[in-house]
Structures are given as C-alpha cells and as structure tokens.
C-alpha cells in the first residue's frame, strides 16, 4: 500500500513538472511571436523611412547637379561669347558625407558613380574657365582649343545630368520636382549650342597664312611664303615641312641671321603670339609633265589637334604659253589703214623651242617673228601680224593665226582673232 502511494505522488510531480515546462515553452513562443511581430513592424517602418529619406536625397541631388551644369554653361558662355567672367558661387556640391548617406540608404551605385563624375567635372570646368579668362585678359584673345575643351566638358556633363534625372525618376523622385532640373538642362543645352556657333569665330591654336595655293598656269620664276602663327598657350615646335611632289624646296625666312635657311636643318620653336615663315621653291615647269597637277604640302607640329596641317596646291603646266592672247584676239577699234597685232610665246619647257612655221591666210596680212624663231627655256618668241585695211573689204572679219612648233603637244597652235575694217 505504501509503495502504491509513493508511485502516485511521483506521477503527480512528473505531471506538474511537465505542465510547468509546457507553460514555459508556450510563454517563450508567445514572447518570440510578439518580438518578431514588433521587429517586422519596426523593419517595415524603417524601410518606409529609408525610402522616404532616399527619395528626398535623390531629389535634392538631381536639382543640385542640374544647377551646377547650368552654372558651368553660363560661365563658359560668359567667357567665350560675352567676354565676361563670373566666378562660380560657393560650391553646393555634395561632399563625401552626402554620398556616403546615399550609399547607406541603398541608392543605386550607378547613380552615385555618375554623381561623383559630375562633381569632379564641374570643378575641372571652373578651373579651366578661370585659366581661360586669365589668358584672355593677358592676350585679348581666345583659341578654338580652349572653347572646344569647354564644349566637350559641358556636353559630357549635360549627358551625365540627364542620366541622373532618369535614375532619380526610377528611385521615386516626383515628376513635379524633376521638371525644374529638366528646364535647367534645356537652357544649358542652348548655351552649349551658342558655344559651338562661336568656335568658328575664334583663332585656331596654329594658323597658316595660306590654306590653299592655286598656281594657275605655272610658268615658274615665283616663290611663295607660308607663315605659321602660334596662338596657343605654350611654345610650338614645327617638327616637319614636306611636299608630296619631288623637287619642292623649303627655307626658313630671316632665320639665324640669314635671309633663307634650309628648313630640313631646323625644327624651330615658336613662342606664343609669334610666327615663323617658310619660303617655298617650286620646281620649274620644264621639270614637270604637261597639264594640270595637284600636290599637298604637309606641316607637322607638336600642338594637340594641329599635329598635321595640309595645304593643297594646284595649277597647270603649259609648256608653250601664249602671252597677251586676249589683246591679240580682241577686235579693238576699227582698222582704217595698217594695224599690227602682237603676242609672244613663252617657252616653259626644259628644251629649246622652235617655231617652224607662222602664217595667216587673211588677205594682205603678214606674220613676222622679229626676235627670231627660237627661244631657250624660260625665254620668249615675239610674234607680230600686220593687217592692211586696203587689202580687205569694209566691215567685220574673223581669221586665224597658225604657229607650228617642235614642242610635243604644241605642234600646231591656232589663235583666232577678229576686227573691223573701216574705209
């Protein structure tokens, strides 16, 4: 009996212990549920706050970068178009703390990277513009490379700001807030267009006095000069001057105390706002084939953007050139007695020129070669035709003078002429 009583008491203790354990478990589960619910609610609340903070920060940054983009364009326009410079206001650029806050709020990394690029570009633009303005004040001029640099930077910044606005919209920025930056971008783009239009009005960093050379009917005996002017910010070195045509010579004018100095011996350094002049000696026409020609003169320098400058050269080689042809062909005043028409043939070939025959079938006309019928290279043969009015009927006439030579391609030269006989 005593043993049965002890077993019953032990069973009661076990049931009591189990009940207490189950109660503790239930209490713990309830506590975990409550804590989890509170954590979830808190996390949702925090997320809403983070989203709100991120959206507000992104909206602020979008407005700011559009503002500094517009400011950079206004400054560039002032320097290059209006010749006025206004220093940038105190930077409103977001510092490392603001960007760190954007990162902590989970802002798109691409957006943060673009923001950093814009801030760095803006600082660079303002520094360059301050340097350009100092250059203008000292020398009263600006160059195409300077405005080209400003155009490139402003154009790139505009594209980056537009990317920021697109990404800001994806981050939840309000359309009403973004309308202001979009308007600023449109105005800044117009200022950049004005810079592009202004570029052609400014001096190039390196300017040539000749952009093309037309020799016309090339009879030799002439030289041309090309002046290379340096309008850049630093010294310029002309590293090479050459021609695509063999036999073209280049000389530096008034260099090293000499009137002419062979260009191949020097690579002259040209200081800012100074120039160097090259004298070009072309081949003699007799050393060239008959007919039209095209060459290219190439000038190479160490100036960025002007490393290779070309000058096209064209003309026509005429081995036998007819001089004073227009006067000979013209009718002139009426012929009343005797009229002498004259012209000359210039020998532009490298060999002796001979007129083998000279005639005209006009009644009463006589052709004469008073200086002889031959000419050395570069010399002339005079031709005279004497017309007698008494041998012709009154009224207008047209006829042809024929000269036959031993020059290939010019075996027969026919020169028409006209006039009027008055009796």
C-alpha positions in Angstrom: 0.0 0.0 0.0 2.8 2.4 1.0 4.6 1.6 -2.4 1.4 2.4 -4.4 1.1 5.8 -2.6 4.7 6.7 -3.4 4.1 5.9 -7.1 1.0 8.1 -7.2 2.9 11.0 -5.6 5.8 10.6 -8.1 3.3 10.7 -11.0 1.7 13.8 -9.7 5.2 15.5 -9.5 6.0 14.5 -13.1 2.8 15.8 -14.4 3.3 19.1 -12.5 6.9 19.4 -13.9 5.7 18.7 -17.5 2.9 21.3 -17.2 5.4 23.9 -15.9 7.8 23.1 -18.8 5.0 23.3 -21.3 3.9 26.6 -19.8 7.4 28.0 -20.1 7.6 26.9 -23.7 4.3 28.5 -24.6 5.4 31.7 -22.8 8.6 31.7 -24.8 6.8 31.1 -28.1 4.4 33.9 -27.3 7.3 36.2 -26.5 9.1 35.3 -29.7 6.0 35.9 -31.7 5.4 39.3 -30.1 9.1 40.2 -30.6 9.1 39.0 -34.2 5.9 40.9 -34.9 7.4 44.1 -33.4 10.7 43.6 -35.3 8.8 43.2 -38.6 6.7 46.2 -37.9 9.8 48.2 -37.0 11.6 47.0 -40.1 8.8 48.0 -42.3 8.6 51.3 -40.6 12.4 51.8 -41.0 12.2 50.8 -44.7 9.5 53.4 -45.3 11.6 56.0 -43.6 14.7 54.9 -45.6 12.7 55.1 -48.8 11.4 58.5 -47.9 14.9 59.7 -47.0 16.5 58.2 -50.1 13.8 59.8 -52.3 14.3 63.2 -50.7 18.1 62.9 -51.0 18.0 61.8 -54.6 15.6 64.7 -55.4 18.0 67.1 -53.8 21.0 65.7 -55.7 19.1 65.9 -59.0 18.3 69.5 -58.5 21.9 70.3 -57.5 23.6 68.6 -60.4 21.3 70.3 -62.9 22.1 73.6 -61.2 25.8 73.2 -61.4 25.5 72.0 -65.0 23.6 75.2 -65.9 26.1 77.3 -63.9 29.1 75.8 -65.8 27.4 76.5 -69.2 26.6 80.1 -68.1 30.2 80.6 -67.0 31.6 79.2 -70.3 29.1 81.3 -72.3 30.2 84.4 -70.4 33.9 83.9 -71.1 33.7 82.9 -74.8 30.7 84.7 -76.0 30.2 87.8 -73.8 33.8 88.3 -72.8 32.8 88.4 -69.1 33.7 86.1 -66.3 31.8 85.5 -63.1 33.5 83.3 -60.6 31.4 80.3 -59.5 29.4 80.7 -56.3 30.5 78.8 -53.3 30.2 75.1 -54.3 26.9 73.5 -53.4 28.4 70.1 -54.4 27.6 67.2 -52.2 30.6 66.1 -50.2 31.7 62.6 -49.1 29.2 62.6 -46.2 26.2 63.2 -48.5 27.3 60.5 -50.9 28.0 58.1 -48.0 24.5 58.8 -46.8 23.2 58.0 -50.3 25.1 54.7 -50.3 23.8 53.8 -46.8 20.3 54.4 -47.9 20.7 51.9 -50.7 20.9 54.3 -53.6 21.7 52.8 -57.0 25.6 52.5 -57.2 25.5 53.7 -60.8 23.7 56.9 -59.7 26.3 57.5 -57.0 29.1 57.0 -59.5 27.6 59.4 -62.0 27.2 62.0 -59.3 30.8 61.7 -58.4 31.8 62.2 -62.0 29.6 65.3 -62.4 31.1 66.9 -59.3 34.6 66.3 -60.5 33.9 67.6 -64.0 32.3 70.7 -62.6 35.4 71.5 -60.5 37.5 70.9 -63.6 35.4 73.2 -65.8 35.5 76.1 -63.3 39.3 75.7 -63.0 39.7 75.7 -66.8 37.5 78.7 -67.3 39.4 80.7 -64.7 42.6 79.9 -66.6 40.9 80.8 -69.9 39.8 84.1 -68.5 43.3 84.9 -67.3 44.6 84.0 -70.8 42.0 86.4 -72.3 42.9 89.3 -70.0 46.6 88.9 -70.7 46.4 88.4 -74.5 42.9 89.7 -75.5 42.2 86.6 -77.5 40.9 83.0 -77.0 41.5 80.0 -79.1 39.4 77.2 -80.7 41.0 74.6 -78.5 40.0 76.4 -75.3 36.4 76.8 -76.4 36.5 73.2 -77.7 37.5 72.0 -74.3 34.6 73.8 -72.7 32.2 72.5 -75.3 33.3 68.9 -74.7 33.1 69.2 -70.9 29.6 70.9 -70.9 28.3 68.4 -73.4 29.5 65.4 -71.4 28.1 67.0 -68.2 24.8 67.5 -69.8 24.5 63.9 -70.8 25.5 62.8 -67.3 22.9 65.1 -65.6 20.2 63.7 -67.9 21.2 60.2 -66.8 20.9 61.3 -63.1 17.4 62.6 -63.8 16.4 59.3 -65.4 17.8 57.3 -62.5 16.2 59.7 -60.0 12.8 59.0 -61.5 13.4 55.3 -61.1 14.3 56.0 -57.4 10.9 57.5 -57.0 11.7 61.2 -57.4 8.5 63.2 -58.0 7.8 64.4 -61.5 7.0 67.9 -60.3 10.4 68.1 -58.6 12.3 66.9 -61.7 10.6 69.4 -64.0 12.8 72.2 -62.7 16.1 70.4 -63.4 14.8 69.4 -66.8 14.2 73.0 -67.7 17.6 74.0 -66.5 19.1 71.3 -68.7 17.3 72.6 -71.7 18.5 76.1 -71.1 22.1 74.9 -70.5 22.0 73.0 -73.8 21.1 76.2 -75.7 24.1 77.9 -74.1 26.3 75.0 -75.3 24.9 75.4 -78.8 25.9 79.1 -78.7 29.5 78.0 -77.8 29.6 75.7 -80.8 28.5 78.6 -83.1 31.2 80.8 -81.5 34.0 78.3 -82.1 34.5 79.2 -85.8 34.9 82.9 -84.8 37.9 82.2 -82.6 41.5 81.9 -83.6 43.0 78.4 -84.2 45.9 77.5 -81.9 48.0 77.2 -85.1 47.2 79.4 -88.1 48.6 79.2 -91.6 48.7 82.3 -93.8 47.7 80.1 -96.7 45.1 77.3 -96.6 45.4 76.5 -100.3 47.7 77.6 -103.2 46.5 78.0 -106.8 49.4 78.5 -109.2 47.2 78.9 -112.2 49.2 78.5 -115.4 52.5 77.7 -113.8 55.4 79.3 -115.7 57.9 79.2 -112.9 60.0 82.0 -111.6 58.0 82.6 -108.5 58.3 81.7 -104.8 55.5 81.5 -102.2 55.7 82.0 -98.5 53.6 80.4 -95.7 53.6 81.9 -92.2 52.9 79.6 -89.3 51.5 81.6 -86.3 51.2 80.3 -82.8 48.2 81.5 -80.8 48.2 78.6 -78.3 49.0 78.9 -74.6 52.5 77.5 -74.9 55.5 77.3 -77.3 55.0 75.5 -80.6 57.5 73.3 -82.4 57.3 72.8 -86.2 58.6 69.3 -86.5 58.4 68.8 -90.3 57.6 70.5 -93.6 57.2 68.4 -96.7 55.6 68.1 -100.1 54.0 65.2 -102.0 55.8 66.5 -105.1 59.5 65.9 -105.5 61.7 68.9 -106.1 59.9 71.3 -103.8 62.3 73.2 -101.5 61.5 74.8 -98.2 63.5 77.5 -96.5 63.1 79.4 -93.2 62.9 83.2 -93.9 65.2 85.5 -91.9 66.4 82.7 -89.6 69.7 82.6 -87.7 70.7 85.8 -89.3 70.3 84.6 -92.8 67.7 85.6 -95.4 67.0 81.9 -96.2 67.9 78.8 -94.1 67.2 75.2 -95.3 64.2 74.0 -93.4 65.4 70.4 -93.1 68.2 71.6 -90.8 65.8 73.0 -88.1 62.7 72.3 -86.1 62.0 75.9 -85.0 60.3 76.6 -81.7 57.7 79.4 -82.0 56.7 81.3 -78.9 53.1 82.3 -78.1 51.8 85.1 -80.4 54.8 84.8 -82.7 55.3 83.1 -86.1 57.8 81.6 -88.4 57.8 82.0 -92.2 58.7 79.3 -94.8 59.6 80.2 -98.3 58.5 77.5 -100.8 60.5 77.0 -104.0 58.5 75.1 -106.6 60.0 73.0 -109.5 60.4 74.6 -112.9 57.6 73.9 -115.3 60.1 72.1 -117.6 60.7 69.5 -114.9 57.0 68.7 -114.7 54.6 66.9 -117.0 52.3 69.0 -119.2 48.8 69.6 -117.9 47.1 70.1 -114.6 48.6 69.0 -111.3 47.7 68.6 -107.6 50.2 68.4 -104.7 50.0 68.6 -101.0 52.2 70.5 -98.6 52.2 69.0 -95.1 53.3 70.9 -91.9 53.6 68.9 -88.7 53.7 70.4 -85.2 53.6 69.2 -81.6 50.4 71.2 -80.8 47.5 68.8 -79.8 44.8 68.9 -82.5 47.2 70.5 -85.0 49.7 67.7 -85.4 49.3 67.5 -89.2 48.2 70.5 -91.3 47.9 70.2 -95.0 47.8 72.8 -97.8 46.6 71.7 -101.3 48.5 73.0 -104.2 47.1 73.0 -107.8 47.9 74.5 -111.1 48.6 73.7 -114.8 51.8 73.3 -116.6 51.7 74.7 -120.1 55.0 74.1 -122.0 54.2 76.8 -124.6 52.4 79.7 -123.0 50.7 82.3 -125.2 51.2 85.7 -123.6 49.0 88.8 -124.4 46.5 86.5 -126.2 43.4 88.4 -125.0 44.7 91.6 -126.5 45.5 89.9 -129.8 42.1 88.2 -130.1 40.1 91.3 -129.3 38.7 93.3 -132.2 39.7 96.7 -130.8 38.9 99.9 -132.7 38.1 99.8 -136.4 41.1 99.4 -138.7 41.4 102.3 -141.2 45.0 101.9 -142.5 47.5 99.5 -141.0 47.2 97.6 -137.7 49.9 95.5 -136.0 48.7 92.8 -133.6 51.4 91.2 -131.4 51.7 88.4 -128.9 54.6 86.2 -127.6 55.2 82.5 -126.9 56.9 81.7 -123.6 59.0 78.5 -123.6 58.1 76.8 -120.3 59.7 73.5 -121.3 63.3 72.5 -120.5 64.4 72.4 -124.1 64.9 74.9 -126.9 61.6 75.9 -128.6 61.5 76.5 -132.3 58.6 78.0 -134.3 58.9 76.2 -137.6 56.1 77.9 -139.5 53.9 81.0 -138.9 51.2 82.0 -141.3 47.7 83.5 -141.7 45.6 83.2 -144.9 44.0 86.6 -144.4 44.4 88.7 -147.5 47.0 91.4 -147.0 48.2 90.1 -143.6 51.9 89.4 -142.9 53.3 87.4 -140.0 56.7 88.2 -138.6 58.9 86.9 -135.8 61.1 89.9 -135.0 63.2 88.3 -132.3 63.8 85.1 -134.2 62.0 81.7 -134.3 63.8 80.1 -131.3 63.7 80.5 -127.5 65.7 79.0 -124.7 63.9 77.6 -121.6 62.1 80.5 -119.9 62.5 82.9 -122.8 60.1 84.3 -125.4 59.4 84.3 -129.1 57.7 87.6 -130.3 55.0 87.3 -132.9 53.6 90.2 -135.0 50.9 90.2 -137.5 50.4 93.3 -139.7 47.0 93.9 -141.2 46.4 96.4 -144.1 42.9 97.8 -144.4 43.3 98.5 -148.1 43.6 94.7 -148.8 40.3 93.9 -147.0 36.7 94.7 -147.7 35.0 97.1 -145.2 33.1 95.5 -142.3 33.9 92.9 -139.7 36.2 89.9 -140.2 37.4 86.8 -138.3 40.5 84.8 -139.1 43.1 82.5 -137.5 46.9 82.8 -136.9 48.7 79.5 -137.1 52.0 78.8 -135.4 53.7 75.4 -135.8 56.4 74.4 -133.3 58.7 71.4 -132.5 57.3 71.0 -128.9 55.4 67.8 -128.4 51.7 68.5 -127.8 52.0 72.0 -129.3 52.9 71.1 -132.9 50.1 73.4 -134.2 48.8 76.4 -132.2 45.8 78.2 -133.7 44.9 81.6 -132.4 41.7 83.2 -133.7 41.4 86.9 -134.0 38.8 89.4 -135.3 38.4 93.0 -136.2 36.6 95.6 -138.3 37.8 97.4 -141.4 36.6 101.0 -141.9 37.3 102.9 -145.1 
